[in-house]
Structure formats: structure tokens, C-alpha cells
């Protein structure tokens, strides 16, 4: 059973998600409230474990920033899904940089939100067009300036292929493919978008349009 927290200052949104979670049978809503502070207070007073997944509104009415909200939640071990209209690319990018797993549009069917919760609860990367297109439309999003070969190595590797298979498919030495991935990671660090794990590389590849669709196996590291 996935333990879910809902943080949104619109009660109607929370009530709809609570009902959907109850119908799904695989999720239990352990907290529903309007601020991250209220959630943290609930955890302190109830001595409850952190929620497995927190569905968080991008902008709350208490003056907090998306960065501090996401970081408060992820530091306690929860995965975070931003529930937003996804029309503010700078804020979406800020949420992703702070550690959110992705964004689900409030215009999406409620079943998509439940599916996203289940995806993240399984430890799989969340791939949806809302946040990818929002980031893509943000001209301030730093381009890592990858070469054509680096983009191709990243595309195959992030899609889930072992690095040796990537090298064989491209007809290059394993050491060459490994050097390409190392350079890719360095370039992303240089533009403030670090990608230390394979899941991070998958996110970067999707953000930059290098990999349009996540595939099974892309979440592993190696």
C-alpha cells in the first residue's frame, strides 16, 4: 500500500484525489492539507513515517517557494509529484532542479495522477509531456551543448541499454562510449544540471528532447 500525502490549497482538488486514491485500492492518503508546514507539523505530532509519495501544488498560498517545499519533502525521503497547470516553465524547472520527480497537469484525467503516483512509488522515472514541453519552452533552460555523438550515446544509454551494448550498436570501443557519458555528465554539471545517476541522465535526455519516451529499464544504474 502506497502512503500518499496531498498538499494543495484548493480543498476540492484534494477531495477529488482522496476519492480517486480510495477507489484505486493501492494507495492510502495519510495526510491532506494546504501547506508543507502543516504536513511537517502533522509528522512531528503524530510521529508518522514520511509519505511514500507527496502530490504537491506548484504554488501554495502561504508564500513558500517551490524549491523549499520540494526540498523539505525530499529530504525526509518522500518522492514528489508536482500537480500543476504546468504553464510556468521557470517554476517547473525550479521544481525539477529541487528534486521533484515530475509534473502532472491539473488538466489531466484524475486517472493519470493515480498512474503517476504508482509509477513514482515503483521507483520509476515519471515521463509526461506537460513538464517536458514546459521546460523545452523555457529559453532560459541551460543547454549542455552536447555533440551529435554524445547525444546518440546518451539516447541509447538513457533508454536502458548497457554501455557495452551502446558501444557495440554504435561501432565504437566501450572506452569511447564511457568517455562520452563522462563528458555528458561533466557538461550537465557545468550548466547547473547535474546528472550523477542513470535516472538523472534519463531525465536530462527527456528534458532536452533527446529521448522522447521513457522505456522500461531506463531507471537502472550502471
C-alpha positions, 0 to 999 in steps of 0.5 A: 500500500502506497502512503500518499500525502496531498498538499494543495490549497484548493480543498476540492482538488484534494477531495477529488484525489482522496476519492480517486486514491480510495477507489484505486485500492493501492494507495492510502492518503495519510495526510491532506492539507494546504501547506508543507508546514502543516504536513511537517507539523502533522509528522512531528505530532503524530510521529508518522513515517514520511509519505511514500509519495507527496502530490504537491501544488506548484504554488501554495498560498502561504508564500513558500517557494517551490524549491523549499517545499520540494526540498523539505519533502525530499529530504525526509525521503518522500518522492514528489509529484508536482500537480500543476497547470504546468504553464510556468516553465521557470517554476517547473524547472525550479521544481525539477532542479529541487528534486521533484520527480515530475509534473502532472497537469491539473488538466489531466484525467484524475486517472493519470495522477493515480498512474503517476503516483504508482509509477513514482512509488515503483521507483520509476522515472515519471515521463509526461509531456506537460513538464517536458514541453514546459521546460523545452519552452523555457529559453532560459533552460541551460543547454549542455551543448552536447555533440551529435555523438554524445547525444546518440550515446546518451539516447541509447544509454538513457533508454536502458541499454548497457554501455557495452551494448551502446558501444557495440550498436554504435561501432565504437570501443566501450572506452569511447562510449564511457568517455562520452557519458563522462563528458555528458555528465561533466557538461550537465554539471557545468550548466547547473544540471547535474546528472550523477545517476542513470535516472538523472541522465534519463531525465536530462535526455527527456528534458532536452528532447533527446529521448522522447519516451521513457522505456522500461529499464531506463531507471537502472544504474550502471 
